[in-house]
Amino acid sequence: YRSHKKFRREFVRFYKINPGKVLTSIRLIHIIECLGDSEGVSFNEIAWDYSMNDHNELYGFVKRHTGYSPSEIKQMEPGERSDRYVYRNDGDECNYINPGNRHKYDRD
């Protein structure tokens, strides 16, 4: 596509979801996986790997979308965190499934 607006319109028309929300969902899933596999890696390093300035930005992003801090997610058992934050498209709304603290996703 020659224009990002055209791409976005076509994407939304076909998938019924904003592409930014999909990218955020994918980014969140990868961060959660990284938190689980990051023995000896600092939160700053994880933040930098995902184009964030520091651990404070990582904390805000993860907390906003999951309701848990990065250290709380890191302490969870692998099965507890693996399928916990799955993206689901409910028509016009996009939600992350979080059994203990369900947050509606309403940002790009």
Disulfide bonds with the S-S distance in Angstrom:
none
